[in-house]
């Protein structure tokens, strides 16, 4: 019989009551080099006995040249050997081994085995760096740390932090470190601390809260989280902060993440993560795209520019919420990510995330929810009974979220959290480089050095406020928001754009030049935020607004009456710039104008 030939095989069958007969056609070569297609019969009885007949039918006989296939094989083998020899000459046997390992990682089964070995090695090695020990329960994750129901005493928190700092962290002033911290202990250091006290943001929660935040920040002002093993206390603060945020955003025990310097970095990290994930899982996508409503934060545009991901914007409906149908129609074979807001900044409106989540699952796409603005407010006002659309990890299609602690979390700038549904996503955010002569390098965010004061303050503030503290503050701020919204709706010529879901809203106009109104309000000492398409004024309500809400409404009513009478006011001040920008059809000209303004701002004192 001839040798088996894989490229050709055919199997047919015929069944009777007692016997099943198979006819297997296969390709073979005889001693003369001729290629034939032959057939053999295999019969299996119901009793599982088997007989095999010799090839009985010569269906086809032809003589293709085997010489071409033989030469192709020789050329490929020769090229492979030449490449390995070249690697051996230029890089030595280490280069050959590296090439072999790279190829093996793409072989199904072997690649998974290598990854498992790496994972197990990390599990064994990590305790040596953290001071722990590898136990039999090493695969068991630590329990989720939830936000305390009742805020803890500031004094107790400070004592715990100082104890952890003393027991675990290396003293940056002891002279026993040769990296990470560069400090002076002289008058310049004192001036630095005084400057921090002078310009640190006041949260509006009272002097006692602000003093507490400053003390925590100052205690960790010269620490650095570049290496998480040098300052173990900070590593604990970061892990527990991530855990606390995940708990009230309804994430399960698989949710992971890290702290960043702010919402923009969190968004940058999310887009970078999904781009790298697509490169790994969908290498055929060479021009990745993400789909988002036009109201999405400009940080996504920045990320698109930085990471070469095309931003595809879709319009919003009359209610200023994302148009889900338009989002689905914008999806192409290059789409790697869907984005939504909770809420979007201009109007304080939450996108229909439940519908977008269902669509993301149906289209097998990841969904990032930007809750930088509302992540620390929406959970509490929902508990207070206000109508809030389901926006968080309760939606099964949500794969990541971002939330700013330095906004309604009432911590210092800058502190934000980026969360992922599991390590299957988060692993693509991490960066590592093992070829640097300076050592092995790894980083979990955009920044290398990360100030420890921000992380310590974020952890301490959340522990101090607790759920009851956030609920109380949310109640006060929402009552102020409702007072402002209801009062503005009673001012002739003004309206509220959309139906806001939390402590932010946009003032629109009916017959009043809204940009001129902003100029007039600023002449009265208010700092107004202008928005466009349509023109309006954005208001984020803070705890500090509670005591001035009546004055704000009175001044707004007076300013609206003034602008109605003095038409020229619409041609003065910042309203002129926004008015001109709205009339320019080519927005790239406006983009260049903005850049020119920034160059003027930052090149002249």
C-alpha positions as CSV (number, residue, x, y, z in Angstrom):
1,X,0.0,0.0,0.0
2,X,1.1,3.5,-0.6
3,X,1.9,6.1,2.0
4,X,-0.9,8.3,3.5
5,X,-1.2,11.8,2.0
6,X,-2.9,14.4,4.2
7,X,-4.0,16.9,1.6
8,X,-6.7,14.5,0.2
9,X,-9.2,12.4,2.1
10,X,-12.9,11.6,1.7
11,X,-15.2,9.6,3.9
12,X,-18.6,8.3,3.0
13,X,-20.9,5.8,4.8
14,X,-23.8,3.4,4.3
15,X,-25.8,1.9,7.0
16,X,-27.9,-1.3,7.1
17,X,-29.7,-2.9,10.0
18,X,-26.6,-4.8,11.3
19,X,-23.6,-3.3,9.6
20,X,-22.2,0.2,9.0
21,X,-19.8,0.4,6.0
22,X,-17.4,3.3,5.4
23,X,-15.6,4.1,2.1
24,X,-12.4,6.0,2.8
25,X,-10.7,7.6,-0.2
26,X,-7.1,8.7,0.3
27,X,-4.2,9.9,-1.7
28,X,-1.1,7.8,-2.0
29,X,2.1,7.5,-4.0
30,X,3.5,4.2,-5.3
31,X,7.1,3.3,-5.9
32,X,7.1,5.0,-9.3
33,X,6.3,8.4,-7.7
34,X,2.8,8.4,-9.2
35,X,0.1,10.0,-7.1
36,X,-3.2,8.1,-6.9
37,X,-6.5,8.4,-5.2
38,X,-7.6,5.1,-3.9
39,X,-10.5,3.8,-1.9
40,X,-10.7,1.3,1.0
41,X,-13.8,-0.1,2.6
42,X,-14.2,-0.3,6.4
43,X,-17.2,-2.1,7.9
44,X,-18.2,-2.1,11.6
45,X,-21.0,-4.3,12.8
46,X,-23.4,-3.4,15.6
47,X,-21.4,-5.7,17.8
48,X,-18.3,-3.5,17.2
49,X,-16.3,-6.1,15.2
50,X,-14.3,-4.6,12.4
51,X,-13.0,-5.7,9.1
52,X,-10.7,-3.8,6.7
53,X,-10.6,-4.5,3.0
54,X,-7.7,-3.8,0.8
55,X,-8.0,-0.9,-1.6
56,X,-10.6,-2.0,-4.1
57,X,-11.3,0.9,-6.4
58,X,-8.9,3.0,-8.3
59,X,-10.9,6.2,-8.7
60,X,-8.3,8.4,-10.2
61,X,-4.7,8.3,-11.2
62,X,-2.6,11.2,-12.3
63,X,1.0,12.3,-12.1
64,X,1.5,15.8,-10.6
65,X,5.1,16.8,-10.1
66,X,6.3,16.2,-6.6
67,X,9.5,18.0,-7.3
68,X,8.0,21.5,-6.7
69,X,6.7,20.5,-3.3
70,X,10.0,18.9,-2.4
71,X,12.0,22.0,-3.4
72,X,9.5,24.2,-1.4
73,X,10.1,22.1,1.7
74,X,13.9,22.3,1.2
75,X,13.8,26.1,0.8
76,X,11.6,26.7,3.9
77,X,13.8,24.5,6.0
78,X,16.9,26.1,4.7
79,X,15.6,29.6,5.4
80,X,14.7,28.5,9.0
81,X,18.1,27.1,9.6
82,X,19.8,30.2,8.1
83,X,17.8,32.4,10.4
84,X,18.7,30.3,13.5
85,X,22.4,30.3,12.5
86,X,22.3,34.1,12.0
87,X,20.7,34.5,15.5
88,X,23.4,32.2,17.0
89,X,26.1,34.3,15.4
90,X,24.7,37.7,16.3
91,X,23.0,37.0,19.6
92,X,24.4,33.7,20.7
93,X,22.3,30.7,21.9
94,X,20.3,33.1,24.0
95,X,18.9,34.6,20.8
96,X,18.1,31.2,19.4
97,X,16.3,30.3,22.6
98,X,14.4,33.6,22.6
99,X,13.2,33.0,19.1
100,X,12.1,29.5,19.9
101,X,10.1,30.7,22.9
102,X,8.5,33.4,20.9
103,X,7.2,30.9,18.4
104,X,6.2,28.4,21.1
105,X,4.0,31.0,22.8
106,X,1.8,31.1,19.7
107,X,1.4,27.4,19.6
108,X,-2.1,26.4,21.1
109,X,-1.7,24.7,24.4
110,X,2.0,25.4,24.8
111,X,1.4,29.2,25.0
112,X,-1.2,28.7,27.7
113,X,1.2,26.4,29.6
114,X,4.0,29.0,29.5
115,X,1.6,31.7,30.8
116,X,0.5,29.4,33.6
117,X,4.1,28.8,34.6
118,X,4.8,32.5,34.6
119,X,1.7,33.1,36.8
120,X,2.8,30.4,39.3
121,X,6.3,31.9,39.5
122,X,4.8,35.3,40.2
123,X,2.6,33.8,43.0
124,X,5.7,32.3,44.6
125,X,7.9,35.3,44.2
126,X,5.6,38.1,45.2
127,X,5.5,37.2,48.9
128,X,9.3,37.5,49.0
129,X,9.0,41.2,48.0
130,X,6.0,42.0,50.2
131,X,7.3,40.3,53.3
132,X,4.6,37.6,53.3
133,X,4.8,33.9,52.8
134,X,3.5,31.7,50.0
135,X,0.7,29.7,51.7
136,X,-1.5,26.9,50.4
137,X,-4.2,29.5,50.0
138,X,-2.2,31.7,47.7
139,X,-4.8,31.6,45.0
140,X,-7.5,32.9,47.3
141,X,-8.0,36.7,46.9
142,X,-8.2,38.9,50.0
143,X,-11.7,39.8,51.1
144,X,-13.2,42.9,49.5
145,X,-12.7,46.0,51.7
146,X,-16.0,48.0,51.6
147,X,-16.5,51.7,52.4
148,X,-17.4,51.8,56.1
149,X,-21.0,52.4,56.9
150,X,-20.1,55.0,59.4
151,X,-17.1,57.3,59.1
152,X,-14.2,56.6,61.3
153,X,-12.6,59.1,63.7
154,X,-9.9,61.3,62.1
155,X,-7.6,60.8,65.1
156,X,-8.0,57.0,64.8
157,X,-7.2,57.1,61.1
158,X,-4.1,59.2,61.6
159,X,-2.8,56.9,64.3
160,X,-3.3,53.9,62.1
161,X,-1.6,55.6,59.2
162,X,1.4,56.6,61.3
163,X,1.7,53.2,62.7
164,X,1.7,51.6,59.3
165,X,4.2,54.1,58.0
166,X,6.5,53.5,60.9
167,X,6.3,49.7,60.9
168,X,6.4,49.0,57.1
169,X,7.7,52.0,55.1
170,X,11.3,53.0,54.6
171,X,12.0,56.4,56.2
172,X,12.9,58.6,53.2
173,X,15.0,60.9,55.6
174,X,17.0,58.1,57.2
175,X,19.6,58.0,54.4
176,X,19.2,54.3,53.6
177,X,17.5,54.7,50.2
178,X,19.3,55.3,46.9
179,X,16.3,55.9,44.7
180,X,12.6,57.1,44.5
181,X,12.9,60.0,47.0
182,X,14.8,63.3,46.5
183,X,14.3,65.7,49.4
184,X,15.9,68.4,51.4
185,X,15.4,69.0,55.1
186,X,15.9,72.7,55.4
187,X,14.0,76.0,55.0
188,X,13.1,75.1,51.4
189,X,11.2,72.1,52.7
190,X,9.3,74.2,55.2
191,X,8.4,76.6,52.4
192,X,7.2,73.7,50.3
193,X,4.8,72.6,53.1
194,X,3.5,76.1,53.6
195,X,2.9,76.4,49.9
196,X,0.9,73.2,49.9
197,X,-1.2,74.5,52.8
198,X,-1.8,77.8,51.1
199,X,-2.9,76.4,47.7
200,X,-4.5,73.1,48.6
201,X,-8.1,72.9,47.5
202,X,-10.8,73.6,50.1
203,X,-13.4,70.9,49.8
204,X,-16.3,72.9,51.3
205,X,-16.8,70.3,54.0
206,X,-15.4,72.6,56.7
207,X,-12.1,73.5,58.2
208,X,-11.8,70.4,60.3
209,X,-12.1,68.1,57.2
210,X,-9.6,70.3,55.2
211,X,-7.0,70.3,58.1
212,X,-7.3,66.5,58.3
213,X,-6.7,66.1,54.6
214,X,-3.7,68.4,54.7
215,X,-2.1,66.6,57.6
216,X,-2.5,63.2,55.9
217,X,-1.0,64.6,52.6
218,X,1.9,66.3,54.4
219,X,2.7,63.0,56.2
220,X,3.3,61.2,52.9
221,X,4.4,64.2,50.8
222,X,7.9,62.7,50.2
223,X,6.8,59.2,49.3
224,X,6.7,57.6,45.9
225,X,4.6,54.7,44.6
226,X,6.9,54.0,41.6
227,X,8.1,50.9,43.5
228,X,5.1,49.4,45.4
229,X,7.5,47.4,47.7
230,X,9.4,50.4,49.1
231,X,6.3,51.9,50.8
232,X,4.0,48.9,51.6
233,X,1.6,51.2,53.5
234,X,0.8,53.1,50.3
235,X,0.3,49.9,48.4
236,X,-2.3,48.9,51.0
237,X,-4.0,52.3,50.8
238,X,-4.2,52.0,47.0
239,X,-5.6,48.4,47.0
240,X,-8.2,49.2,49.7
241,X,-9.2,52.4,47.9
242,X,-9.8,50.5,44.7
243,X,-11.8,47.9,46.7
244,X,-13.9,50.5,48.4
245,X,-14.8,52.3,45.2
246,X,-15.6,49.0,43.5
247,X,-17.9,48.0,46.3
248,X,-20.3,51.0,46.0
249,X,-20.2,50.7,42.2
250,X,-21.5,47.2,42.5
251,X,-18.3,45.4,41.3
252,X,-17.8,41.9,42.4
253,X,-14.6,40.4,43.9
254,X,-13.0,40.1,40.5
255,X,-13.0,43.9,39.9
256,X,-9.4,45.3,39.9
257,X,-7.8,48.6,39.1
258,X,-5.4,51.3,40.2
259,X,-5.3,55.0,41.2
260,X,-4.3,57.7,38.7
261,X,-3.6,61.4,38.8
262,X,-7.1,62.3,37.6
263,X,-10.0,61.5,35.3
264,X,-8.0,62.3,32.1
265,X,-5.3,59.7,33.1
266,X,-8.0,57.1,34.0
267,X,-9.6,57.6,30.5
268,X,-6.2,57.5,28.8
269,X,-5.4,54.2,30.5
270,X,-8.8,52.7,29.5
271,X,-8.3,53.6,25.8
272,X,-4.7,52.3,25.9
273,X,-5.9,49.1,27.5
274,X,-8.5,48.3,24.9
275,X,-6.2,49.3,22.1
276,X,-3.5,46.8,23.4
277,X,-6.2,44.2,24.0
278,X,-7.4,44.5,20.4
279,X,-3.8,44.2,19.2
280,X,-3.5,40.9,21.0
281,X,-6.9,39.4,20.4
282,X,-7.8,41.0,17.0
283,X,-4.5,41.5,15.2
284,X,-6.4,42.0,11.9
285,X,-7.6,45.4,13.2
286,X,-4.9,47.9,12.1
287,X,-7.0,51.0,12.4
288,X,-8.9,50.8,15.7
289,X,-12.0,52.9,16.4
290,X,-14.1,53.7,19.4
291,X,-17.7,54.9,19.4
292,X,-19.0,57.5,21.8
293,X,-21.7,60.2,22.0
294,X,-20.6,63.8,21.2
295,X,-21.0,64.7,24.8
296,X,-18.2,62.3,26.0
297,X,-15.4,64.0,27.8
298,X,-12.6,65.5,25.6
299,X,-10.1,63.2,27.4
300,X,-11.3,60.5,25.0
301,X,-10.3,62.7,22.1
302,X,-6.9,63.2,23.7
303,X,-6.5,59.4,24.2
304,X,-7.5,58.9,20.6
305,X,-4.8,61.3,19.5
306,X,-2.2,59.8,21.8
307,X,-2.8,56.2,21.0
308,X,-3.9,56.4,17.3
309,X,-7.4,55.2,17.9
310,X,-10.1,56.9,15.7
311,X,-12.9,58.6,17.6
312,X,-16.3,58.1,16.0
313,X,-18.8,60.5,17.5
314,X,-22.6,60.0,17.3
315,X,-25.3,62.6,18.1
316,X,-27.4,62.7,21.2
317,X,-31.1,62.9,21.3
318,X,-33.3,65.9,22.3
319,X,-32.8,64.8,25.9
320,X,-29.0,65.1,25.5
321,X,-28.5,61.3,26.1
322,X,-26.6,59.1,23.8
323,X,-28.5,57.8,20.8
324,X,-28.1,54.0,21.1
325,X,-29.3,53.3,17.6
326,X,-26.8,55.7,16.2
327,X,-24.0,54.1,18.2
328,X,-24.8,50.7,16.9
329,X,-24.9,51.9,13.3
330,X,-21.5,53.4,13.8
331,X,-19.9,50.1,14.8
332,X,-17.6,48.6,12.1
333,X,-15.1,45.8,12.0
334,X,-12.5,48.1,13.4
335,X,-14.5,49.0,16.5
336,X,-12.6,48.1,19.7
337,X,-14.5,50.1,22.4
338,X,-17.9,51.7,23.2
339,X,-18.0,54.7,25.6
340,X,-20.7,56.3,27.7
341,X,-21.0,58.9,30.5
342,X,-22.5,58.8,34.1
343,X,-23.2,61.6,33.8
344,X,-21.9,63.6,30.8
345,X,-20.4,66.9,32.0
346,X,-22.2,69.6,30.0
347,X,-25.8,68.8,31.1
348,X,-25.5,66.4,34.1
349,X,-27.4,63.7,32.2
350,X,-26.6,60.0,32.4
351,X,-26.5,58.1,29.1
352,X,-28.8,55.1,28.6
353,X,-26.1,52.8,29.9
354,X,-28.4,49.7,30.3
355,X,-29.3,49.8,26.6
356,X,-25.7,50.4,25.6
357,X,-24.6,47.6,27.8
358,X,-27.1,45.2,26.1
359,X,-25.8,46.3,22.7
360,X,-22.2,45.9,23.8
361,X,-23.0,42.3,24.8
362,X,-24.8,41.6,21.6
363,X,-21.9,43.0,19.5
364,X,-19.3,41.4,21.8
365,X,-17.6,44.7,22.5
366,X,-16.2,46.2,25.7
367,X,-17.9,49.2,27.3
368,X,-16.2,51.9,29.4
369,X,-18.4,54.1,31.6
370,X,-16.9,57.4,32.4
371,X,-18.1,58.1,35.9
372,X,-15.3,60.5,36.7
373,X,-17.9,63.2,37.4
374,X,-20.6,61.2,39.0
375,X,-19.0,58.1,40.5
376,X,-18.9,59.6,44.0
377,X,-22.3,61.2,43.8
378,X,-24.8,59.0,41.9
379,X,-24.6,56.0,44.3
380,X,-25.6,58.2,47.2
381,X,-28.5,60.1,45.6
382,X,-29.8,56.8,44.3
383,X,-29.9,55.6,47.9
384,X,-31.7,58.8,48.8
385,X,-34.5,57.9,46.5
386,X,-33.7,60.1,43.5
387,X,-34.3,58.5,40.0
388,X,-30.9,57.4,38.7
389,X,-30.5,55.1,35.7
390,X,-28.5,52.0,36.4
391,X,-25.0,53.1,35.4
392,X,-22.4,50.8,37.0
393,X,-21.2,47.2,37.1
394,X,-24.8,46.0,37.6
395,X,-25.0,46.2,33.8
396,X,-23.3,43.0,32.6
397,X,-21.8,44.7,29.5
398,X,-19.8,47.3,31.5
399,X,-16.2,46.2,31.4
400,X,-14.6,49.2,33.0
401,X,-15.3,52.4,34.9
402,X,-13.5,55.6,36.0
403,X,-14.4,57.7,39.0
404,X,-12.6,60.8,40.5
405,X,-12.0,60.9,44.2
406,X,-10.9,64.5,43.9
407,X,-14.3,65.6,42.8
408,X,-17.3,64.5,44.9
409,X,-15.0,62.2,46.8
410,X,-13.7,65.4,48.5
411,X,-10.0,64.4,48.4
412,X,-7.0,66.4,47.1
413,X,-6.1,66.9,43.5
414,X,-5.3,64.6,41.8
415,X,-6.8,61.2,42.6
416,X,-9.0,59.1,40.4
417,X,-9.7,55.3,40.1
418,X,-9.8,53.2,37.0
419,X,-11.6,49.9,37.5
420,X,-11.8,46.8,35.3
421,X,-14.3,43.9,35.4
422,X,-11.4,41.4,35.8
423,X,-7.6,41.0,35.3
424,X,-8.4,39.8,31.8
425,X,-8.8,43.5,30.9
426,X,-6.5,45.1,33.5
427,X,-3.4,43.2,32.3
428,X,-3.4,45.3,29.1
429,X,-3.0,48.5,31.1
430,X,0.2,47.4,32.8
431,X,3.6,48.2,31.3
432,X,6.8,46.3,31.8
433,X,10.3,46.5,30.4
434,X,13.0,44.0,31.4
435,X,15.8,45.1,29.1
436,X,16.9,48.3,30.9
437,X,20.4,48.3,32.4
438,X,18.9,50.2,35.4
439,X,16.8,47.2,36.5
440,X,13.5,45.6,35.9
441,X,10.8,48.2,35.3
442,X,7.0,48.0,35.7
443,X,4.2,50.5,36.0
444,X,0.5,50.2,36.4
445,X,-0.4,53.7,35.1
446,X,0.7,56.5,32.8
447,X,3.0,58.0,35.4
448,X,6.2,56.4,36.7
449,X,6.7,58.3,39.9
450,X,3.4,58.8,41.7
451,X,3.1,61.0,44.8
452,X,2.1,59.1,47.8
453,X,0.3,62.0,49.5
454,X,-2.6,61.8,47.0
455,X,-3.1,58.1,47.5
456,X,-2.9,58.4,51.3
457,X,-5.3,61.3,51.4
458,X,-7.8,59.5,49.2
459,X,-7.8,56.4,51.4
460,X,-8.1,58.6,54.6
461,X,-10.9,60.7,53.3
462,X,-13.0,57.7,52.3
463,X,-12.5,56.1,55.7
464,X,-13.3,59.3,57.5
465,X,-16.5,60.2,55.6
466,X,-17.9,56.7,55.3
467,X,-21.2,56.0,53.7
468,X,-23.1,58.1,56.2
469,X,-20.9,61.1,55.5
470,X,-21.2,60.8,51.7
471,X,-25.0,60.4,52.1
472,X,-25.4,63.5,54.3
473,X,-23.3,65.6,51.9
474,X,-25.2,64.3,48.8
475,X,-28.5,65.2,50.5
476,X,-27.4,68.7,51.2
477,X,-25.9,69.3,47.7
478,X,-29.0,67.8,45.9
479,X,-31.3,70.0,47.9
480,X,-29.3,73.0,46.8
481,X,-29.3,71.8,43.2
482,X,-33.1,71.4,43.2
483,X,-33.5,74.9,44.7
484,X,-31.4,76.4,41.9
485,X,-33.0,74.4,39.1
486,X,-36.6,75.3,40.2
487,X,-35.7,78.9,40.7
488,X,-34.0,79.2,37.3
489,X,-37.1,77.7,35.6
490,X,-39.0,80.7,37.0
491,X,-36.7,83.3,35.5
492,X,-38.2,84.7,32.3
493,X,-36.0,83.8,29.2
494,X,-34.1,81.0,31.0
495,X,-34.5,77.2,31.1
496,X,-32.7,74.0,32.1
497,X,-31.3,71.9,29.3
498,X,-32.5,68.3,29.6
499,X,-33.4,66.6,32.8
500,X,-30.2,66.4,35.1
501,X,-29.7,63.3,37.1
502,X,-27.4,64.7,39.8
503,X,-25.7,67.8,41.2
504,X,-25.0,69.5,37.9
505,X,-27.1,71.2,35.3
506,X,-27.0,73.5,32.3
507,X,-28.8,76.8,31.9
508,X,-30.3,77.5,28.5
509,X,-32.1,80.5,27.1
510,X,-35.3,81.5,25.5
511,X,-34.6,84.8,23.8
512,X,-31.6,85.8,26.0
513,X,-28.0,85.9,24.8
514,X,-26.7,83.3,27.2
515,X,-23.1,84.1,26.6
516,X,-23.7,87.8,27.4
517,X,-25.5,86.6,30.5
518,X,-22.3,84.8,31.6
519,X,-20.2,88.0,31.1
520,X,-22.7,89.9,33.2
521,X,-22.6,87.3,36.0
522,X,-18.8,87.4,36.0
523,X,-19.0,91.2,36.5
524,X,-20.8,90.4,39.7
525,X,-18.1,88.0,40.9
526,X,-19.4,84.6,39.7
527,X,-17.2,82.4,37.7
528,X,-19.4,80.9,34.9
529,X,-18.7,77.9,32.7
530,X,-19.8,78.3,29.1
531,X,-20.9,75.4,26.9
532,X,-21.9,75.1,23.3
533,X,-24.2,73.3,20.8
534,X,-26.5,74.7,22.1
535,X,-25.0,77.6,24.0
536,X,-25.5,77.4,27.7
537,X,-23.9,77.8,31.2
538,X,-22.8,74.7,33.1
539,X,-23.1,74.6,36.9
540,X,-21.6,71.9,39.1
541,X,-23.0,72.4,42.6
542,X,-20.6,72.0,45.5
543,X,-21.2,72.0,49.3
544,X,-20.0,75.6,49.3
545,X,-22.9,76.7,47.2
546,X,-25.4,75.8,49.9
547,X,-24.9,79.1,51.7
548,X,-24.9,81.3,48.6
549,X,-27.7,79.7,46.5
550,X,-30.2,82.5,47.2
551,X,-27.7,85.1,46.2
552,X,-26.8,83.2,43.0
553,X,-30.5,83.1,41.9
554,X,-31.0,86.8,42.7
555,X,-27.9,87.9,40.7
556,X,-28.9,85.6,37.8
557,X,-32.4,87.2,37.6
558,X,-30.9,90.7,37.7
559,X,-28.3,89.8,35.1
560,X,-31.0,88.3,32.8
561,X,-33.0,91.5,32.9
562,X,-29.9,93.6,32.2
563,X,-28.9,91.6,29.2
564,X,-32.4,91.9,27.7
565,X,-32.0,95.7,27.8
566,X,-28.3,96.1,26.9
567,X,-28.0,94.3,23.6
568,X,-24.3,95.3,23.1
569,X,-23.3,93.3,26.1
570,X,-23.4,90.2,23.8
571,X,-20.4,91.6,21.9
572,X,-18.1,92.0,24.9
573,X,-15.9,89.7,26.9
574,X,-15.5,86.0,26.6
575,X,-18.9,85.7,25.0
576,X,-17.4,87.2,21.9
577,X,-14.9,84.4,21.6
578,X,-17.5,81.7,22.0
579,X,-19.8,83.5,19.6
580,X,-17.2,83.6,16.9
581,X,-16.1,80.0,17.5
582,X,-19.7,78.9,16.9
583,X,-19.9,80.6,13.5
584,X,-16.6,79.1,12.1
585,X,-17.5,76.0,10.0
586,X,-14.0,74.6,10.1
587,X,-13.3,73.6,13.7
588,X,-9.7,73.0,13.0
589,X,-9.3,76.7,12.8
590,X,-10.8,77.0,16.3
591,X,-8.4,74.3,17.5
592,X,-5.4,76.3,16.2
593,X,-6.8,79.4,17.9
594,X,-7.0,77.6,21.3
595,X,-3.4,76.4,20.9
596,X,-2.3,79.9,20.1
597,X,-4.1,81.2,23.3
598,X,-2.3,78.6,25.4
599,X,1.0,79.6,24.0
600,X,0.3,83.2,24.9
601,X,-0.8,82.2,28.4
602,X,2.2,80.1,29.2
603,X,5.0,82.0,27.5
604,X,4.3,85.4,29.1
605,X,4.2,86.2,32.9
